[in-house]
Amino acid sequence: MFCKHRDCLSREERLRRSYYEVLRDELDQFVLGYSLVGSYNNFLRLRAPYPFVELRELKPRARIPSVEFDAQNSFLIIFSEDFIHKKHKKYIRYFDVNKTTKDNLLKHKYFPDVENFNRNLKFFETSEFFSLLRSLLPIDYALLIQRNQQTKLRYALTHFHVRIDWPIAEASEDLARNLRYISKDLYEKGDKYAEDFQKKFFEYYGVPVLSGGRRTAAIVAAQYFRQLTGITTIYVASSESRNLLRIDERGVSKSLLVKLPDNEIKKLADTAGITQNSFTKKLCHCKAAEKVCLHFKCSI
C-alpha cells in the first residue's frame, strides 16, 4: 500500500480517514446508479436495446471494436483525501478559471440552474451536492473533489474541466521503478523494452492500450496521485466500454451490466437460498429476468 496505513495515522488523521471513507461509500452508490442504471434507462427511453458487455470483453487483451454509445453516461471523477498543493498544478490542471463558481459555470451549458447557484452547494455534506455533481458530469475532462483548504473535515467539488497532463511515458516509468523493473530511466533497457512496458502500464490498470481519453487520463492520474500520502479514489465511466472503473488504494474494481441466461440466474438464486423472482427483484434495477448488475473486483 503506497498511502499511509491507518495504524500509522494520528487520532485526528484517523477521524478524517473515517469521514472520507463514509463519504466515499455515498459516492460509490451515486456513480453506480448514474453510470450503469442511468445509462440503461437512457436506452429504454430511446427504445434501443442495451449493449450488454459480453464476458469475452472482460479479458485483459480482448480486441473489441471501438464503438461509442451516446446514451451511455461517461465521466471522470477524482476524489482526494487531502488538499492538492499548488505544486501539482503542472500536471493536474486546476486553476481559478475552472473553479466551481457562478461566473465560471455561466460559461457552460450543462449547468441548468446557475442563477440559483449557492457557493455552499459544492460541499459534500449539503443536501444538493449530488444534484450539482450530476449537472457537471457531462463536462469534458475531470471533476475534482478534495478537502477544503481552510477546514480539515470538509470536502468540496472545487474544480471542473480538470485536465491530467502527466505524460504516459513518465507514468509508466514511475510504475516500472516502483515495481523494480528498472532502476532509473524507462529507456535504460532499450526502446523495445520501454514500449512494451508502456503497454503493460495499461494492462496493469485493466484497460486496453488504445483506451479513450477519459480512461487513459484516469490511470495516469491514479499513478500520479500515488505521490501523495493520502487516499485518492478515481471513478471513470466510458461510453465505449460501458463499465465503471474505480481505482483506489486497494486496487482496481470494475462494475458493469451483463446479461445472464435463466439457468445462471437460477443457480445464483439457489445459492442465495431465495426464489428466482425474489433474486431478480432484489438485485435488478429493471423488470426483465435476464438482466442483472454484477460487480467484478480485482486487487492490484
C-alpha positions in Angstrom: 0.0 0.0 0.0 1.5 3.3 -1.1 -0.6 5.6 1.2 -0.3 5.8 5.0 -1.9 2.8 6.7 -4.5 3.6 9.3 -2.2 2.4 12.1 0.4 5.0 11.2 -2.1 7.9 11.4 -2.6 10.2 14.3 -6.0 10.3 16.1 -7.0 13.4 14.1 -5.9 11.8 10.8 -7.8 8.6 11.6 -11.0 10.6 12.1 -10.5 12.3 8.8 -9.8 8.9 7.1 -13.1 7.5 8.6 -15.0 10.5 7.4 -13.5 10.3 3.9 -14.5 6.6 3.7 -18.0 7.3 4.7 -18.3 10.0 2.0 -16.7 7.6 -0.5 -19.4 5.0 0.3 -22.1 7.6 -0.6 -20.2 8.5 -3.8 -19.9 4.8 -4.7 -23.7 4.4 -4.7 -24.2 7.6 -6.7 -21.7 6.7 -9.5 -23.0 3.2 -9.8 -26.6 4.4 -10.3 -25.6 7.2 -12.7 -23.2 5.2 -14.8 -25.0 1.8 -15.1 -28.6 2.1 -14.1 -28.9 5.6 -15.5 -27.4 4.5 -18.8 -29.7 1.5 -19.1 -32.7 3.8 -18.5 -31.3 6.1 -21.3 -31.5 3.3 -23.7 -35.0 2.4 -22.6 -36.2 6.0 -23.2 -34.7 5.8 -26.7 -36.4 2.4 -27.3 -32.9 1.0 -28.1 -31.5 -2.4 -26.9 -28.9 -2.0 -24.3 -25.4 -3.2 -25.5 -24.6 -5.5 -22.6 -21.0 -6.3 -22.0 -20.0 -9.7 -23.2 -17.9 -11.9 -21.0 -15.2 -12.1 -23.7 -14.8 -8.3 -23.3 -13.5 -8.8 -19.8 -10.3 -10.5 -20.9 -7.2 -8.3 -20.4 -6.2 -8.4 -24.1 -9.6 -8.7 -25.7 -9.9 -7.0 -29.1 -13.3 -5.3 -29.2 -14.5 -3.0 -32.0 -14.3 0.6 -30.8 -17.9 1.9 -30.7 -19.0 4.8 -28.5 -22.7 4.8 -27.4 -24.2 8.3 -26.9 -26.8 7.0 -24.4 -24.1 5.6 -22.1 -23.2 8.1 -19.4 -19.4 8.8 -19.2 -17.4 10.9 -16.7 -14.2 11.1 -14.7 -14.1 12.0 -11.0 -11.1 12.4 -8.8 -11.8 12.3 -5.0 -8.8 13.2 -3.0 -8.5 12.8 0.8 -6.1 15.7 1.0 -6.0 19.2 -0.4 -3.8 19.1 -3.6 -0.9 21.5 -3.2 -0.3 24.1 -6.0 3.0 22.4 -6.9 1.0 19.7 -8.6 -0.8 22.1 -11.0 1.9 21.4 -13.6 0.3 18.1 -14.3 -3.2 18.3 -12.6 -4.5 21.4 -14.3 -6.9 23.1 -11.9 -6.9 26.9 -11.8 -9.2 29.8 -10.9 -10.8 29.6 -14.4 -12.3 26.2 -13.6 -13.3 26.6 -10.0 -16.9 25.8 -9.3 -18.1 29.4 -9.1 -21.1 31.0 -10.6 -19.1 33.1 -13.0 -17.3 30.1 -14.4 -20.4 27.9 -14.6 -22.2 30.6 -16.6 -19.8 29.7 -19.5 -21.1 26.1 -19.7 -24.5 25.0 -21.0 -24.6 21.8 -18.8 -25.4 23.5 -15.5 -29.2 24.1 -15.6 -29.9 26.3 -12.7 -26.9 28.6 -12.4 -28.9 31.6 -11.5 -29.8 29.9 -8.2 -26.3 28.7 -7.6 -25.2 28.9 -4.0 -21.5 28.5 -3.1 -22.4 26.0 -0.4 -23.7 23.6 -2.9 -20.2 22.4 -3.7 -19.7 21.0 -0.2 -20.2 17.3 0.2 -22.5 17.4 3.3 -25.1 19.7 1.7 -28.4 18.1 0.5 -28.0 19.4 -3.1 -24.4 18.3 -3.6 -25.2 15.3 -5.8 -27.6 17.5 -7.9 -24.6 19.8 -8.6 -22.4 16.8 -9.3 -24.9 15.3 -11.7 -25.2 18.5 -13.6 -21.5 18.8 -14.1 -20.7 15.2 -15.0 -21.3 15.7 -18.8 -18.5 18.3 -19.0 -15.3 17.1 -20.6 -12.2 16.1 -18.5 -12.4 15.5 -14.8 -14.3 16.8 -11.7 -12.1 17.3 -8.7 -13.4 16.7 -5.2 -10.9 17.4 -2.4 -10.5 18.6 1.2 -11.3 22.3 1.7 -8.1 24.2 2.3 -9.5 26.2 5.2 -11.0 23.3 7.1 -9.9 19.8 7.9 -13.1 17.8 7.7 -15.0 19.4 4.8 -14.8 18.1 1.2 -16.0 20.1 -1.8 -16.3 19.8 -5.5 -13.7 22.5 -6.1 -13.0 22.3 -9.8 -14.4 21.0 -13.0 -12.9 20.6 -16.5 -9.6 19.4 -14.8 -7.0 18.1 -17.3 -4.5 15.4 -16.5 -1.3 16.4 -18.4 1.3 13.9 -16.9 2.9 12.1 -19.9 2.1 8.4 -20.2 5.8 7.7 -20.5 6.5 9.3 -17.2 3.6 7.5 -15.6 4.9 4.2 -17.0 8.4 5.0 -15.8 7.1 5.7 -12.3 5.3 2.4 -12.2 8.2 0.4 -13.6 10.5 2.0 -11.0 8.1 1.2 -8.1 7.8 -2.5 -9.4 11.7 -2.6 -9.8 11.6 -3.4 -13.4 14.0 -0.5 -13.9 16.4 1.4 -11.7 16.3 4.9 -13.2 15.1 5.5 -16.7 12.3 3.9 -18.7 14.6 3.6 -21.8 17.6 2.2 -19.9 17.0 -1.3 -21.4 16.2 -0.1 -24.9 13.3 1.3 -26.9 11.5 -2.0 -27.3 11.5 -2.7 -23.5 10.1 0.8 -22.9 7.4 0.4 -25.5 6.4 -3.0 -24.1 6.2 -1.6 -20.5 4.0 1.2 -21.6 1.6 -1.4 -22.9 1.9 -3.2 -19.5 1.0 0.0 -17.8 -2.4 -0.1 -19.4 -2.7 -3.8 -18.6 -1.8 -3.2 -15.0 -4.8 -0.9 -14.6 -7.1 -3.3 -16.5 -7.8 -1.2 -19.6 -6.9 -1.7 -23.3 -3.8 0.0 -24.8 -6.0 2.0 -27.2 -8.4 3.2 -24.5 -10.2 6.5 -24.9 -9.2 9.8 -23.3 -11.1 9.5 -20.0 -9.8 6.0 -19.2 -6.2 7.0 -20.1 -6.4 10.1 -18.0 -7.8 8.1 -15.1 -5.0 5.6 -15.0 -2.3 8.3 -15.5 -4.0 10.3 -12.6 -4.1 7.2 -10.4 -0.4 6.7 -10.9 0.4 10.3 -10.3 -1.6 10.5 -7.1 0.5 7.8 -5.6 3.0 10.5 -4.8 0.5 11.9 -2.2 0.4 10.5 1.3 -3.5 10.4 1.4 -6.0 8.3 -0.3 -7.3 9.1 -3.8 -10.2 7.4 -5.4 -10.8 7.8 -9.2 -14.0 6.9 -10.9 -14.2 6.7 -14.7 -17.2 5.6 -16.8 -16.7 5.0 -20.5 -19.2 5.2 -23.3 -17.2 2.6 -25.2 -16.5 0.0 -22.5 -19.9 0.5 -20.8 -18.4 -0.1 -17.4 -17.4 1.8 -14.3 -13.8 1.7 -13.3 -12.8 2.6 -9.7 -9.1 2.9 -8.8 -8.2 3.4 -5.1 -5.5 2.4 -2.5 -6.7 -1.3 -2.7 -6.5 -1.7 -6.4 -8.9 -1.7 -9.4 -12.5 -2.7 -9.4 -14.8 -2.8 -12.4 -18.6 -2.7 -12.4 -20.8 -3.4 -15.4 -24.2 -4.8 -16.6 -24.2 -8.2 -18.1 -27.0 -10.4 -19.5 -27.3 -13.8 -17.8 -29.2 -16.8 -19.1 -32.0 -18.2 -17.0 -30.0 -21.2 -15.8 -27.3 -18.9 -14.4 -29.8 -16.8 -12.5 -31.4 -20.0 -11.1 -28.0 -21.2 -9.9 -27.3 -17.8 -8.2 -30.8 -17.8 -6.6 -30.4 -21.3 -5.3 -27.0 -20.4 -3.8 -28.6 -17.5 -2.1 -31.5 -19.6 -0.9 -34.2 -17.5 -2.4 -36.6 -17.8 -5.3 -35.7 -16.7 -8.8 -38.3 -14.0 -8.8 -37.0 -12.6 -5.5 -33.5 -12.7 -6.7 -34.5 -10.7 -9.8 -36.4 -8.1 -7.9 -33.7 -7.5 -5.3 -30.7 -7.4 -7.5 -32.0 -6.0 -10.7 -33.0 -2.4 -11.4 -35.2 -3.4 -14.3 -38.1 -5.7 -14.8 -36.6 -8.3 -17.1 -35.4 -11.5 -15.5 -32.2 -11.9 -17.5 -30.7 -8.5 -16.6 -28.6 -8.3 -13.5 -25.8 -5.9 -12.4 -22.6 -7.8 -11.5 -19.7 -6.2 -9.7 -16.3 -7.6 -10.7 -13.3 -6.6 -8.5 -9.6 -7.4 -8.8 -6.9 -6.2 -6.5 -3.5 -4.9 -7.7 
